């Protein structure tokens, strides 16, 4: 049975905040509110609400979703699939955004398979996150928050969105997911692992990296339990000298997160970075330029953390 969209044709009237009927199916139109639910027929809105009134539309929508999930379970998967669609992502983003937000609240903590599977499309399917026609970061953020709210299965699928293929095809959408994860601060250590990989393991097909994505991932990684230790493990002079351009972004992420607990680690990098700069004084080039820029960012970050630089910057 193909359902019409959940939010179509609904308005609230002031008297009792009652829905105007939405035609979920051709059969639903003919069912009277006082009749019991008919097998294979989607219930009418009045039948689901049972005469209840609500403070606002959001409260009513969440109640409606929970009622379908709990009392009309056979219709639940079709309802979710009919409302989380690429068509709405492109053409009706406000409706989809509202539905995603309310779905996350309606089945919070239930790890509902239909909700998890459909929401995961938004963050895992490039038809959504890498759509060349539209950019909907607000829906990506909402789907991320909803998946976290749903429970461990939702969080597992969200973490699976962090792949090198995703990084290479659309790093900006990974930034959106990282920001939402940092805002929610889920406790699953898998998020520490995938954000760490985004910074220190992912790269483009030619071995390059996306500086803004790295900075965003570090900043939000540092908001998670275990995140500071994960970043600290990479603040080794061997890694820094191997890729000073990457560590410019790492330092920016540390500064952006105001992670003063890592200031001693940053300070420890200054002397060897400057020693390497001095050794390359007669060998100008891109690598030395990256080291010079890194030295400057280290100095600025430490100054913001209130730590005195060891030595003046050398050229």
N, C-alpha and C positions, 0 to 999 in steps of 0.2 A: 504494500500500500504506500503510495507516494503522498507525503504530507506537504501541505502548504507551509510557508515559513511561519515560525512560532509567533513572531511579533507583527504579522501583517494585519492591517485593518483594525488595530486595537486602539481605543482611546479611553481615557478615564472621564467619567462624568462626576460632578461634584456631589450629587446625591448618592451617598453610600459608596463612592469610588468603585462602581461596578464596571466590569469590562463590557464593551461592545463585542459581540461574538466574532471570533476569528474562525474562518472556515478551514479547519484542519484537514477536512476531507469532504467529499460530496455527501457522504453518509451522515457526517456529524451535524450538518445543517438541519436535518430532519428530526434529530433526537430531542425530545422535550427534556428540560432540566429535571423534571420530577421522575423521569423514567430511569430504571437501572441501566448500568453500562451494558451495551450490546457487544457480544463477542466480535472481535476483529474490527470494531468501530471505535474511532478515537472519541473520547468523551468531550462533551461541550465544556466551555469555560465555566458557566454557572454550576454545572454538575461537579466539576473539580473543586471549585471554591466553596461550595456548600453554603452560600449565603454569608460567608465571612466578609468583614471589611478590614481595610488596612490603612496604615498611616500614609503610605506613599506607594508609588508604582513599583519601585525596586523591591519593597517588602512583599508586595503581591506576587511579582514575578518569581521570586525565590520560593515562596510558598507553593506556587503552581508547579514549579519544577520538582520540588520535593514530593509533592502529591503524586505526580506522574510516576516518579521513580519508585515510590513506596506502594502505591495502590493500583497503578496501571503499568506494571513492569514490562508487559509484552510490547507496549508502545514506546518504551524509553529509548532503545537503540535507534529507532527510526526518527524520533523527535530530535535527538542529538545530531544525527547525520544530516537531517534536513536543514539544520540551522548553522552548522559549521561547514561552510562551503566556500570554494574559491570564488564563486560568483559574488557572494556577499562581501568577501574580502576586497574585491575590486570595486563593486558597484554600490554596496550598502555597508560601508565600514562602521558607521555609527551603530547600526542595528547589531552587527556582529560583535562589536566591542561591548555593548551592553549585555548581550547574551553570554559572552565569555566571562565577564565579571560576575554575573549572577549565577552562572553554572558553577564557578569555583566556590561560591558561598553555599549554594544549594547542596552540594555533595562533598563539602569540606571533610577531610579525614576518612572518606569512604573508599578511596582508591577504586572508584567505579570504572570498570573496563571500558564501557562505551565512551564515557567522558574523557578518560585518559587517552584512548586511541585517537579520538577525533581532535582533541586539543593538541596532541603531539604532532599532528600533520602541520600545524601552523609553524612550529619551530623546527621541524625536521624535513619538510618537503620543500625543495627549492621553488616549486610552483607558487608557494606562498612567500617565503622569506626573500627569495631572489627574483621576485616578479619584475619583469622589465617595464611593466605598464604603471605600476603603483608602488609606493613605499608606505607601509603602515606600521611604523615602529610602536605606536600605541597599542596595536593589537598583538604584536609580538610580546610586548611587556605584559599585557594582560594575560596572555596564554601562559607565559612563564610563571607568573604569580599563581595562576589557577592550578597549574600542574604541581607546584610546590604545596599548595593547600590540600590537594587531593590525597597525598600520602606517598609512601615509598615507591609504589609503581609509577606514579606520575613523575616523581623526582628522578627515577631511573631513566625514563624515556627522555626527560629534559636533558639530563647529562649526556645522553647519546647524541644530542644535536651538535655537540662539540667534536667535530671531526676535521681532519685536514682538508677533505674535499669541501666542506662547508666554509672553512677558512679561506680556501683559494677562490671559491666562487663568489662569496659575499661576506667579507670580514666585518662590514658595518653592522650586519644583523647579529653577529656574535657579540659585538659591543653592546647592543641593545639587551641581549639575553644576560650578559655579564652584569650590566648595571642593575637589572631587575633582581638577579640572584644576590648581588651585594646588598640591595635594599631589603630583601626578605631575610637574608642570613640563615639559610637552612643548615641544619647540623650534619647532613650526610657528607662524609669525607670524600665521596666521589666528586663533589663539586670542587673541592680543593685540587683533586687530581686533574680534572679536565681543564680548569683555569690555568694550572701550572703548565700543562702540556701546550695550551694555546700560546703561552708566552715563550717557553723555552724549547719546544719541540716542533711546533708547526712552522712551515715555511712555504713559500711559493714554489712553482715548478723550477724556477732558476735559482733557488736557494735563498731568496730574499725574504723579507718579513714586512708586516704592516705595522709601522710605528704606533699609530693611534690605537689600534686593536691591542697591541702589547701593553701600552700604558693603561688602557681601560681595564684589561684583565688583571694586571697587577693591583691596581687601586681597589678593585672589588675582591680580589683574592685576599687582600689584607684585612678585609672586614669579616672573614670567616674564621671559625675556630680551626687552628692548624695552618692557616694561611701565612702568618708571619714566619713560622718555622720553614714552610715550603719555599718562600722567597729567600730567606736567609741561607738556605742550603746551596743556593746558586750564586751567592755573593762571594765568590772565590776569585782571586786575581787571575787564575788561569782562564776561567770562563770569560772574565771581563776583557782581558787582553785579546782573547780569540775573537770577540765580537763586540767591540766598543760601541758600535752604532745601536745594537739591541739594548745595551745597558744604559744608553741615554734614556730610552723609553722606560726601562725598569726604574731608574732613579726618578723620573717624572711621576711614575705611578706611586712610588713610595712617598714622594712629596705631596701628591694629590690626596693620598689617604692620611696624611699627617701622621705617618707611622714613625714617630720619634724613637720608638724602641729599636729601630734599625740604624739609628744615627751612628752608633759605634762601628757598625759594619761598613757604613759608607766612609767614615773617617779612615778606617784601615785600608781602604782602597786608594786613598789619595797619593800616598808616598810612592807606591809602586807604579801608579799611572804616570806620575811626574817623572819618575826615573826612566820609564820607557820613552816618554816624550823627549827627554834630554838626549837619550841615545839615538833618537831619530832626528835630531836637530838639523843634520845635513841631508836628510832624506824626505823632503816634502812630498805630500801625496794624500790621497783620500783616506788611507788608514790613519796617518798622523792627524789629519783634520778631525776624524772621528774621535781620536783620543783627546785632542784639544777641547772639542765640544763637550765630551764626557767630563773632563776635568772642571770645566766651567759649571756644568750642572751639579756636580758633586759639591762644589764650593757654595753655590747658591742654596742648595738644599740644606746643607749643614748650617749655613748662616740663618736660614729660616727656623731651624731646629734649635738655634742658640748655641751651636758648637763653633769654636774658633777654628779656622783653617790652620793646618800645620805649617804651610809655607805659601808664599805668594805664587800665583800661577806662572809657570814658565812657558815661554814661546819657543 
